[in-house]
Amino acid sequence: MARKPWGLLPAAVAVGGIIGSMVSGPVGKIRRPGRAMLLAVAVWGAGLAGFGLVPGLWPALAMLVLAGAADAISVIFRTSMVQLNTPDQFRGRTSATEYVVGAACPYLGNFRAGAIGSLISPAVSATAGGLAVIASAAVIGLAVPGFARYRAD
């Protein structure tokens, strides 16, 4: 019986997350973390879209590693902006809310991906989801210009 490499797919995202965390040192030097976070989110979306578009296992794994690295970096930006801009008396509650959003939203995305993948195809689901993430980052950047212009002191 031939082995199926399906376990490599979520592992690739985790490997990307580890790589993103390992190279995150320069994040503290970025002066516009809002813009950088939107860019990292767009790269996450590009990795997902690329995963849906590329043929073959190894290119697909590479796209997922890229997505995982970008996701880790976007989380670092998001968390640091929340921590630095929340008044002390609200930091616990705000951090708890950020944690819940960070923990719950991927499950909603997985639900969406599974539903669309079951109805149409997994490739269309991944590609459409990635493109939606890129579009959402662009819309947020345009609709909330203060977020993109935010400067770290």
N, C-alpha and C positions, 0 to 999 in steps of 0.2 A: 504494500500500500504506500503510495507516494505521500510524503509529508506536505502539508499546506503551510505556507509561511505567514499566515494571517497574524500571528502574534508579533511579527516584526513591525506591523503598522503602528499600533499604539506605542511600541517601544521606541520607534523613530521619533515620535513627538517628545517622549521623555528624554531621549538623547539630546535632541535639540534644546530642550529646556535646561539641561545640565550645561551644555555648551554656552547657551545664552547667559546663564548665571556666572559661568567661569570668566566670560569676557566682559562682564558688566562694570568693571572698575571705572572706566572712563565716563560712565553715566553721570556721575557727580559733577563732571566738568561741562555738561551740556547746559547752556544758558536758557534755552527755550524748551523745557521739558514737555509742555503741552503739545507743541508741534512734533517733537521727537516721539511722543507717545502715539500720536495719530499716524505718524510714519510707520512705527513698529506695528501698529494694528493693521495698516494697509499691507505690510509685508506678510503678516500672518494670513491675511485674506489671499494674497498672491500665492503663498505656499499652498493653501487649500485649493485654490483654483488650478494651480499647476498640477497638484496631485490628481485632480479629476481629468486633466488633459493629457498628461504624459503617458506613453505606452511603456509597459514593462515595470518589473518590481523595483529595480535599483533607482531609476529616476523618480519613481513614486516615493520611495523611502527618502531620497534626497529632498524632495519637496516638503515632506513631513518634518524632517530635521530642521529645515529652514523655518517652517511654521512654528515649531516648538521653540526655537531660539528667539524668534520675534515675539512670541507670546510671553516668554519669561522676561524679556526686556520691557515690554509694555507694562507688565505687572509691576516691575521695579519702579518705573516712572510713575504709575498711578499711585502706588502705595506711598512713595516718597512725597508726592504732591499733597496727598491727603494728610500725611503726618505733619508736614511743614506748614500747612495752611489752616489747620483746624485749631481753634482755641483750646487751651488745655482742658477746660471744663467739659468739652464735647468730644475730646479725642477718643475716649473709650467707646462711646456709642457710635461715633462715626466709623471707627475702625471695625467695629462689629458689623455694621451695615455693609461696609466695603467687603468684608470677608464673606458675608452671606451672598452678596451679588457675585463675587468671584467664584464662589463654590457652586451656586445654583445655576447661573447662566449657561455654563458649558453643557449642563444636562438638557436645558431647553434647546440649545443648538444641536445636540445629539439627537433629540427627539425629532426636530425639524429635518435633520439629515436622514434619519431612518425612514421617516414618513415619505419624503420626496424620493429617496432611493428605492423604496418599495413600490411607489406608484410609477416612477419613470425609469430611472437607472441610478446606480451609485455614482457614476461619473458625472452625470448631469447634476446630481445633488451636491457633490463636492464643488464642482465648478460654479454653480449658481450661488452656493453659500459663500464661497470665497469672493466672488464678484460683489455680492451684497455687502460683505464686510468692507471691501474697498470703497464702495459707494457710500456706506454709512460713515466711514472715517472722513470722506470728503464733505459730506453734508454737515457733519458736526463741526468740521473746521470752518466751513462757510457760515453756518448758522450761529455759531458761538465764537466769533473772532477773538474775543478776549482769552479764550482757552488756548488758541493757537499762538497768540501773542504773549501769553504769560511768561514772565522772566523770573528765573530763580536768582535770588540774591546771594 
